[in-house]
Amino acid sequence: MEYDVERADSRPEPISIVRCRELLGEDAESMTDQNIEDIRRHAETMASIVVEMYQEQLRASE
């Protein structure tokens, strides 16, 4: 049996600046923390859009 559990805060914790720097590798060496924050925010926005598009596609195919 499957249960859908809704959390009060459905957004996960953001990835830390340090972890973002690790993921970006050498490209992040010349970036400020603000640059990294901007990239992180953009990536989170894009991920949310992709998830919403996928969910909409599932609903449309029912």
PDB file with SEQRES, HELIX, SHEET and CRYST1 records, atoms N, CA, C and O in Angstrom:
SEQRES   1 A   62  MET GLU TYR ASP VAL GLU ARG ALA ASP SER ARG PRO GLU          
SEQRES   2 A   62  PRO ILE SER ILE VAL ARG CYS ARG GLU LEU LEU GLY GLU          
SEQRES   3 A   62  ASP ALA GLU SER MET THR ASP GLN ASN ILE GLU ASP ILE          
SEQRES   4 A   62  ARG ARG HIS ALA GLU THR MET ALA SER ILE VAL VAL GLU          
SEQRES   5 A   62  MET TYR GLN GLU GLN LEU ARG ALA SER GLU                      
HELIX    1 AA1 ILE A   17  LEU A   24  1                                   8    
HELIX    2 AA2 GLY A   25  ALA A   28  5                                   4    
HELIX    3 AA3 ASP A   33  ALA A   60  1                                  28    
CRYST1    1.000    1.000    1.000  90.00  90.00  90.00 P 1           1          
ATOM      1  N   MET A   1       0.840  -1.167   0.000  1.00  0.00           N  
ATOM      2  CA  MET A   1       0.000   0.000   0.000  1.00  0.00           C  
ATOM      3  C   MET A   1       0.892   1.240   0.000  1.00  0.00           C  
ATOM      4  O   MET A   1       1.861   1.309   0.755  1.00  0.00           O  
ATOM      5  N   GLU A   2       0.566   2.217  -0.845  1.00  0.00           N  
ATOM      6  CA  GLU A   2       1.362   3.433  -0.934  1.00  0.00           C  
ATOM      7  C   GLU A   2       0.654   4.576  -0.230  1.00  0.00           C  
ATOM      8  O   GLU A   2      -0.573   4.677  -0.264  1.00  0.00           O  
ATOM      9  N   TYR A   3       1.422   5.422   0.396  1.00  0.00           N  
ATOM     10  CA  TYR A   3       0.891   6.603   1.075  1.00  0.00           C  
ATOM     11  C   TYR A   3       1.588   7.829   0.536  1.00  0.00           C  
ATOM     12  O   TYR A   3       2.811   7.846   0.398  1.00  0.00           O  
ATOM     13  N   ASP A   4       0.822   8.850   0.234  1.00  0.00           N  
ATOM     14  CA  ASP A   4       1.385  10.136  -0.146  1.00  0.00           C  
ATOM     15  C   ASP A   4       1.474  10.980   1.105  1.00  0.00           C  
ATOM     16  O   ASP A   4       0.461  11.311   1.721  1.00  0.00           O  
ATOM     17  N   VAL A   5       2.691  11.325   1.473  1.00  0.00           N  
ATOM     18  CA  VAL A   5       2.900  12.127   2.670  1.00  0.00           C  
ATOM     19  C   VAL A   5       3.308  13.522   2.230  1.00  0.00           C  
ATOM     20  O   VAL A   5       4.307  13.699   1.533  1.00  0.00           O  
ATOM     21  N   GLU A   6       2.533  14.500   2.639  1.00  0.00           N  
ATOM     22  CA  GLU A   6       2.849  15.889   2.324  1.00  0.00           C  
ATOM     23  C   GLU A   6       3.556  16.499   3.512  1.00  0.00           C  
ATOM     24  O   GLU A   6       3.093  16.397   4.648  1.00  0.00           O  
ATOM     25  N   ARG A   7       4.664  17.125   3.246  1.00  0.00           N  
ATOM     26  CA  ARG A   7       5.397  17.816   4.309  1.00  0.00           C  
ATOM     27  C   ARG A   7       4.948  19.265   4.344  1.00  0.00           C  
ATOM     28  O   ARG A   7       4.515  19.823   3.335  1.00  0.00           O  
ATOM     29  N   ALA A   8       5.057  19.864   5.518  1.00  0.00           N  
ATOM     30  CA  ALA A   8       4.727  21.281   5.646  1.00  0.00           C  
ATOM     31  C   ALA A   8       5.664  22.108   4.776  1.00  0.00           C  
ATOM     32  O   ALA A   8       5.239  23.072   4.139  1.00  0.00           O  
ATOM     33  N   ASP A   9       6.936  21.732   4.750  1.00  0.00           N  
ATOM     34  CA  ASP A   9       7.928  22.403   3.916  1.00  0.00           C  
ATOM     35  C   ASP A   9       8.434  21.382   2.911  1.00  0.00           C  
ATOM     36  O   ASP A   9       9.306  20.573   3.229  1.00  0.00           O  
ATOM     37  N   SER A  10       7.892  21.416   1.700  1.00  0.00           N  
ATOM     38  CA  SER A  10       8.237  20.408   0.704  1.00  0.00           C  
ATOM     39  C   SER A  10       9.570  20.687   0.013  1.00  0.00           C  
ATOM     40  O   SER A  10      10.059  19.845  -0.741  1.00  0.00           O  
ATOM     41  N   ARG A  11      10.152  21.836   0.255  1.00  0.00           N  
ATOM     42  CA  ARG A  11      11.432  22.160  -0.369  1.00  0.00           C  
ATOM     43  C   ARG A  11      12.575  21.607   0.465  1.00  0.00           C  
ATOM     44  O   ARG A  11      12.623  21.814   1.678  1.00  0.00           O  
ATOM     45  N   PRO A  12      13.492  20.906  -0.180  1.00  0.00           N  
ATOM     46  CA  PRO A  12      14.642  20.387   0.567  1.00  0.00           C  
ATOM     47  C   PRO A  12      15.598  21.512   0.953  1.00  0.00           C  
ATOM     48  O   PRO A  12      15.543  22.609   0.397  1.00  0.00           O  
ATOM     49  N   GLU A  13      16.455  21.228   1.891  1.00  0.00           N  
ATOM     50  CA  GLU A  13      17.480  22.207   2.280  1.00  0.00           C  
ATOM     51  C   GLU A  13      18.386  22.472   1.079  1.00  0.00           C  
ATOM     52  O   GLU A  13      18.720  21.540   0.348  1.00  0.00           O  
ATOM     53  N   PRO A  14      18.785  23.716   0.863  1.00  0.00           N  
ATOM     54  CA  PRO A  14      19.682  23.999  -0.268  1.00  0.00           C  
ATOM     55  C   PRO A  14      21.058  23.378  -0.048  1.00  0.00           C  
ATOM     56  O   PRO A  14      21.501  23.181   1.084  1.00  0.00           O  
ATOM     57  N   ILE A  15      21.706  23.081  -1.143  1.00  0.00           N  
ATOM     58  CA  ILE A  15      23.070  22.560  -1.086  1.00  0.00           C  
ATOM     59  C   ILE A  15      23.965  23.680  -0.566  1.00  0.00           C  
ATOM     60  O   ILE A  15      23.796  24.836  -0.953  1.00  0.00           O  
ATOM     61  N   SER A  16      24.900  23.355   0.294  1.00  0.00           N  
ATOM     62  CA  SER A  16      25.776  24.377   0.864  1.00  0.00           C  
ATOM     63  C   SER A  16      26.681  24.982  -0.215  1.00  0.00           C  
ATOM     64  O   SER A  16      26.934  24.368  -1.252  1.00  0.00           O  
ATOM     65  N   ILE A  17      27.154  26.184   0.054  1.00  0.00           N  
ATOM     66  CA  ILE A  17      28.090  26.846  -0.857  1.00  0.00           C  
ATOM     67  C   ILE A  17      29.332  25.985  -1.038  1.00  0.00           C  
ATOM     68  O   ILE A  17      29.851  25.861  -2.147  1.00  0.00           O  
ATOM     69  N   VAL A  18      29.806  25.395   0.043  1.00  0.00           N  
ATOM     70  CA  VAL A  18      31.002  24.544  -0.028  1.00  0.00           C  
ATOM     71  C   VAL A  18      30.757  23.370  -0.971  1.00  0.00           C  
ATOM     72  O   VAL A  18      31.598  23.056  -1.813  1.00  0.00           O  
ATOM     73  N   ARG A  19      29.597  22.722  -0.825  1.00  0.00           N  
ATOM     74  CA  ARG A  19      29.281  21.569  -1.689  1.00  0.00           C  
ATOM     75  C   ARG A  19      29.109  22.017  -3.130  1.00  0.00           C  
ATOM     76  O   ARG A  19      29.535  21.312  -4.045  1.00  0.00           O  
ATOM     77  N   CYS A  20      28.497  23.172  -3.354  1.00  0.00           N  
ATOM     78  CA  CYS A  20      28.365  23.700  -4.710  1.00  0.00           C  
ATOM     79  C   CYS A  20      29.738  23.916  -5.333  1.00  0.00           C  
ATOM     80  O   CYS A  20      29.948  23.601  -6.505  1.00  0.00           O  
ATOM     81  N   ARG A  21      30.665  24.449  -4.558  1.00  0.00           N  
ATOM     82  CA  ARG A  21      32.030  24.651  -5.063  1.00  0.00           C  
ATOM     83  C   ARG A  21      32.661  23.315  -5.458  1.00  0.00           C  
ATOM     84  O   ARG A  21      33.337  23.217  -6.482  1.00  0.00           O  
ATOM     85  N   GLU A  22      32.432  22.284  -4.629  1.00  0.00           N  
ATOM     86  CA  GLU A  22      32.967  20.955  -4.954  1.00  0.00           C  
ATOM     87  C   GLU A  22      32.376  20.444  -6.264  1.00  0.00           C  
ATOM     88  O   GLU A  22      33.091  19.899  -7.105  1.00  0.00           O  
ATOM     89  N   LEU A  23      31.079  20.621  -6.430  1.00  0.00           N  
ATOM     90  CA  LEU A  23      30.420  20.145  -7.645  1.00  0.00           C  
ATOM     91  C   LEU A  23      30.866  20.912  -8.889  1.00  0.00           C  
ATOM     92  O   LEU A  23      30.977  20.337  -9.971  1.00  0.00           O  
ATOM     93  N   LEU A  24      31.118  22.196  -8.732  1.00  0.00           N  
ATOM     94  CA  LEU A  24      31.543  23.018  -9.869  1.00  0.00           C  
ATOM     95  C   LEU A  24      33.018  22.836 -10.199  1.00  0.00           C  
ATOM     96  O   LEU A  24      33.453  23.143 -11.309  1.00  0.00           O  
ATOM     97  N   GLY A  25      33.780  22.343  -9.245  1.00  0.00           N  
ATOM     98  CA  GLY A  25      35.198  22.062  -9.485  1.00  0.00           C  
ATOM     99  C   GLY A  25      36.016  23.312  -9.724  1.00  0.00           C  
ATOM    100  O   GLY A  25      35.800  24.349  -9.096  1.00  0.00           O  
ATOM    101  N   GLU A  26      36.959  23.196 -10.643  1.00  0.00           N  
ATOM    102  CA  GLU A  26      37.885  24.300 -10.925  1.00  0.00           C  
ATOM    103  C   GLU A  26      37.176  25.566 -11.368  1.00  0.00           C  
ATOM    104  O   GLU A  26      37.667  26.669 -11.129  1.00  0.00           O  
ATOM    105  N   ASP A  27      36.036  25.419 -12.005  1.00  0.00           N  
ATOM    106  CA  ASP A  27      35.288  26.592 -12.471  1.00  0.00           C  
ATOM    107  C   ASP A  27      34.909  27.515 -11.317  1.00  0.00           C  
ATOM    108  O   ASP A  27      34.757  28.721 -11.510  1.00  0.00           O  
ATOM    109  N   ALA A  28      34.755  26.956 -10.119  1.00  0.00           N  
ATOM    110  CA  ALA A  28      34.315  27.742  -8.964  1.00  0.00           C  
ATOM    111  C   ALA A  28      35.453  28.503  -8.286  1.00  0.00           C  
ATOM    112  O   ALA A  28      35.202  29.372  -7.451  1.00  0.00           O  
ATOM    113  N   GLU A  29      36.681  28.190  -8.631  1.00  0.00           N  
ATOM    114  CA  GLU A  29      37.820  28.810  -7.942  1.00  0.00           C  
ATOM    115  C   GLU A  29      37.829  30.329  -8.051  1.00  0.00           C  
ATOM    116  O   GLU A  29      38.218  31.017  -7.108  1.00  0.00           O  
ATOM    117  N   SER A  30      37.409  30.848  -9.177  1.00  0.00           N  
ATOM    118  CA  SER A  30      37.443  32.303  -9.375  1.00  0.00           C  
ATOM    119  C   SER A  30      36.116  32.976  -9.038  1.00  0.00           C  
ATOM    120  O   SER A  30      35.968  34.182  -9.233  1.00  0.00           O  
ATOM    121  N   MET A  31      35.146  32.207  -8.533  1.00  0.00           N  
ATOM    122  CA  MET A  31      33.825  32.763  -8.246  1.00  0.00           C  
ATOM    123  C   MET A  31      33.692  33.190  -6.794  1.00  0.00           C  
ATOM    124  O   MET A  31      34.284  32.602  -5.890  1.00  0.00           O  
ATOM    125  N   THR A  32      32.893  34.237  -6.603  1.00  0.00           N  
ATOM    126  CA  THR A  32      32.577  34.670  -5.243  1.00  0.00           C  
ATOM    127  C   THR A  32      31.455  33.793  -4.691  1.00  0.00           C  
ATOM    128  O   THR A  32      30.807  33.057  -5.437  1.00  0.00           O  
ATOM    129  N   ASP A  33      31.233  33.877  -3.379  1.00  0.00           N  
ATOM    130  CA  ASP A  33      30.117  33.155  -2.783  1.00  0.00           C  
ATOM    131  C   ASP A  33      28.795  33.601  -3.397  1.00  0.00           C  
ATOM    132  O   ASP A  33      27.884  32.790  -3.559  1.00  0.00           O  
ATOM    133  N   GLN A  34      28.685  34.874  -3.736  1.00  0.00           N  
ATOM    134  CA  GLN A  34      27.459  35.380  -4.364  1.00  0.00           C  
ATOM    135  C   GLN A  34      27.262  34.751  -5.738  1.00  0.00           C  
ATOM    136  O   GLN A  34      26.136  34.412  -6.101  1.00  0.00           O  
ATOM    137  N   ASN A  35      28.332  34.590  -6.507  1.00  0.00           N  
ATOM    138  CA  ASN A  35      28.238  33.916  -7.801  1.00  0.00           C  
ATOM    139  C   ASN A  35      27.728  32.489  -7.626  1.00  0.00           C  
ATOM    140  O   ASN A  35      26.859  32.029  -8.368  1.00  0.00           O  
ATOM    141  N   ILE A  36      28.281  31.801  -6.640  1.00  0.00           N  
ATOM    142  CA  ILE A  36      27.880  30.416  -6.362  1.00  0.00           C  
ATOM    143  C   ILE A  36      26.408  30.387  -5.939  1.00  0.00           C  
ATOM    144  O   ILE A  36      25.651  29.522  -6.381  1.00  0.00           O  
ATOM    145  N   GLU A  37      26.009  31.321  -5.091  1.00  0.00           N  
ATOM    146  CA  GLU A  37      24.606  31.402  -4.654  1.00  0.00           C  
ATOM    147  C   GLU A  37      23.682  31.618  -5.844  1.00  0.00           C  
ATOM    148  O   GLU A  37      22.616  31.007  -5.918  1.00  0.00           O  
ATOM    149  N   ASP A  38      24.075  32.476  -6.771  1.00  0.00           N  
ATOM    150  CA  ASP A  38      23.265  32.732  -7.966  1.00  0.00           C  
ATOM    151  C   ASP A  38      23.114  31.476  -8.807  1.00  0.00           C  
ATOM    152  O   ASP A  38      22.021  31.173  -9.286  1.00  0.00           O  
ATOM    153  N   ILE A  39      24.202  30.748  -8.987  1.00  0.00           N  
ATOM    154  CA  ILE A  39      24.160  29.501  -9.757  1.00  0.00           C  
ATOM    155  C   ILE A  39      23.276  28.480  -9.046  1.00  0.00           C  
ATOM    156  O   ILE A  39      22.471  27.801  -9.683  1.00  0.00           O  
ATOM    157  N   ARG A  40      23.427  28.371  -7.724  1.00  0.00           N  
ATOM    158  CA  ARG A  40      22.621  27.432  -6.945  1.00  0.00           C  
ATOM    159  C   ARG A  40      21.136  27.758  -7.080  1.00  0.00           C  
ATOM    160  O   ARG A  40      20.323  26.858  -7.293  1.00  0.00           O  
ATOM    161  N   ARG A  41      20.777  29.023  -6.960  1.00  0.00           N  
ATOM    162  CA  ARG A  41      19.378  29.438  -7.071  1.00  0.00           C  
ATOM    163  C   ARG A  41      18.829  29.124  -8.468  1.00  0.00           C  
ATOM    164  O   ARG A  41      17.698  28.659  -8.609  1.00  0.00           O  
ATOM    165  N   HIS A  42      19.635  29.381  -9.482  1.00  0.00           N  
ATOM    166  CA  HIS A  42      19.223  29.095 -10.856  1.00  0.00           C  
ATOM    167  C   HIS A  42      19.010  27.586 -11.043  1.00  0.00           C  
ATOM    168  O   HIS A  42      18.021  27.171 -11.649  1.00  0.00           O  
ATOM    169  N   ALA A  43      19.929  26.769 -10.528  1.00  0.00           N  
ATOM    170  CA  ALA A  43      19.810  25.316 -10.657  1.00  0.00           C  
ATOM    171  C   ALA A  43      18.571  24.798  -9.935  1.00  0.00           C  
ATOM    172  O   ALA A  43      17.887  23.907 -10.440  1.00  0.00           O  
ATOM    173  N   GLU A  44      18.281  25.346  -8.762  1.00  0.00           N  
ATOM    174  CA  GLU A  44      17.087  24.932  -8.018  1.00  0.00           C  
ATOM    175  C   GLU A  44      15.819  25.308  -8.776  1.00  0.00           C  
ATOM    176  O   GLU A  44      14.863  24.534  -8.812  1.00  0.00           O  
ATOM    177  N   THR A  45      15.807  26.484  -9.375  1.00  0.00           N  
ATOM    178  CA  THR A  45      14.655  26.918 -10.157  1.00  0.00           C  
ATOM    179  C   THR A  45      14.447  26.004 -11.354  1.00  0.00           C  
ATOM    180  O   THR A  45      13.326  25.577 -11.627  1.00  0.00           O  
ATOM    181  N   MET A  46      15.524  25.705 -12.066  1.00  0.00           N  
ATOM    182  CA  MET A  46      15.433  24.824 -13.222  1.00  0.00           C  
ATOM    183  C   MET A  46      14.959  23.432 -12.821  1.00  0.00           C  
ATOM    184  O   MET A  46      14.136  22.836 -13.516  1.00  0.00           O  
ATOM    185  N   ALA A  47      15.466  22.913 -11.717  1.00  0.00           N  
ATOM    186  CA  ALA A  47      15.045  21.590 -11.246  1.00  0.00           C  
ATOM    187  C   ALA A  47      13.551  21.590 -10.918  1.00  0.00           C  
ATOM    188  O   ALA A  47      12.851  20.631 -11.244  1.00  0.00           O  
ATOM    189  N   SER A  48      13.060  22.641 -10.286  1.00  0.00           N  
ATOM    190  CA  SER A  48      11.633  22.734  -9.955  1.00  0.00           C  
ATOM    191  C   SER A  48      10.782  22.750 -11.220  1.00  0.00           C  
ATOM    192  O   SER A  48       9.732  22.110 -11.277  1.00  0.00           O  
ATOM    193  N   ILE A  49      11.233  23.472 -12.219  1.00  0.00           N  
ATOM    194  CA  ILE A  49      10.498  23.541 -13.484  1.00  0.00           C  
ATOM    195  C   ILE A  49      10.445  22.169 -14.146  1.00  0.00           C  
ATOM    196  O   ILE A  49       9.394  21.758 -14.639  1.00  0.00           O  
ATOM    197  N   VAL A  50      11.563  21.462 -14.161  1.00  0.00           N  
ATOM    198  CA  VAL A  50      11.599  20.133 -14.772  1.00  0.00           C  
ATOM    199  C   VAL A  50      10.659  19.174 -14.039  1.00  0.00           C  
ATOM    200  O   VAL A  50       9.945  18.400 -14.677  1.00  0.00           O  
ATOM    201  N   VAL A  51      10.654  19.219 -12.722  1.00  0.00           N  
ATOM    202  CA  VAL A  51       9.765  18.352 -11.939  1.00  0.00           C  
ATOM    203  C   VAL A  51       8.308  18.694 -12.232  1.00  0.00           C  
ATOM    204  O   VAL A  51       7.487  17.794 -12.412  1.00  0.00           O  
ATOM    205  N   GLU A  52       7.977  19.979 -12.281  1.00  0.00           N  
ATOM    206  CA  GLU A  52       6.607  20.387 -12.587  1.00  0.00           C  
ATOM    207  C   GLU A  52       6.186  19.924 -13.980  1.00  0.00           C  
ATOM    208  O   GLU A  52       5.058  19.468 -14.167  1.00  0.00           O  
ATOM    209  N   MET A  53       7.078  20.038 -14.948  1.00  0.00           N  
ATOM    210  CA  MET A  53       6.773  19.589 -16.306  1.00  0.00           C  
ATOM    211  C   MET A  53       6.532  18.082 -16.336  1.00  0.00           C  
ATOM    212  O   MET A  53       5.619  17.612 -17.015  1.00  0.00           O  
ATOM    213  N   TYR A  54       7.333  17.335 -15.614  1.00  0.00           N  
ATOM    214  CA  TYR A  54       7.174  15.891 -15.543  1.00  0.00           C  
ATOM    215  C   TYR A  54       5.839  15.530 -14.902  1.00  0.00           C  
ATOM    216  O   TYR A  54       5.122  14.665 -15.405  1.00  0.00           O  
ATOM    217  N   GLN A  55       5.506  16.183 -13.804  1.00  0.00           N  
ATOM    218  CA  GLN A  55       4.245  15.907 -13.130  1.00  0.00           C  
ATOM    219  C   GLN A  55       3.051  16.251 -14.024  1.00  0.00           C  
ATOM    220  O   GLN A  55       2.056  15.526 -14.042  1.00  0.00           O  
ATOM    221  N   GLU A  56       3.153  17.340 -14.751  1.00  0.00           N  
ATOM    222  CA  GLU A  56       2.088  17.724 -15.672  1.00  0.00           C  
ATOM    223  C   GLU A  56       1.945  16.691 -16.784  1.00  0.00           C  
ATOM    224  O   GLU A  56       0.829  16.366 -17.188  1.00  0.00           O  
ATOM    225  N   GLN A  57       3.052  16.179 -17.274  1.00  0.00           N  
ATOM    226  CA  GLN A  57       3.020  15.147 -18.300  1.00  0.00           C  
ATOM    227  C   GLN A  57       2.338  13.881 -17.782  1.00  0.00           C  
ATOM    228  O   GLN A  57       1.556  13.254 -18.497  1.00  0.00           O  
ATOM    229  N   LEU A  58       2.638  13.509 -16.542  1.00  0.00           N  
ATOM    230  CA  LEU A  58       1.985  12.343 -15.936  1.00  0.00           C  
ATOM    231  C   LEU A  58       0.480  12.548 -15.821  1.00  0.00           C  
ATOM    232  O   LEU A  58      -0.299  11.645 -16.129  1.00  0.00           O  
ATOM    233  N   ARG A  59       0.071  13.729 -15.381  1.00  0.00           N  
ATOM    234  CA  ARG A  59      -1.361  14.023 -15.248  1.00  0.00           C  
ATOM    235  C   ARG A  59      -2.062  13.985 -16.606  1.00  0.00           C  
ATOM    236  O   ARG A  59      -3.188  13.502 -16.719  1.00  0.00           O  
ATOM    237  N   ALA A  60      -1.390  14.494 -17.623  1.00  0.00           N  
ATOM    238  CA  ALA A  60      -1.990  14.551 -18.960  1.00  0.00           C  
ATOM    239  C   ALA A  60      -2.133  13.159 -19.575  1.00  0.00           C  
ATOM    240  O   ALA A  60      -3.005  12.938 -20.415  1.00  0.00           O  
ATOM    241  N   SER A  61      -1.289  12.232 -19.162  1.00  0.00           N  
ATOM    242  CA  SER A  61      -1.342  10.899 -19.754  1.00  0.00           C  
ATOM    243  C   SER A  61      -2.288   9.956 -19.020  1.00  0.00           C  
ATOM    244  O   SER A  61      -2.434   8.801 -19.421  1.00  0.00           O  
ATOM    245  N   GLU A  62      -2.929  10.420 -17.963  1.00  0.00           N  
ATOM    246  CA  GLU A  62      -3.869   9.565 -17.206  1.00  0.00           C  
ATOM    247  C   GLU A  62      -5.168   9.394 -17.939  1.00  0.00           C  
ATOM    248  O   GLU A  62      -6.067   8.709 -17.451  1.00  0.00           O  
TER     249      GLU A  62                                                      
END                                                                             
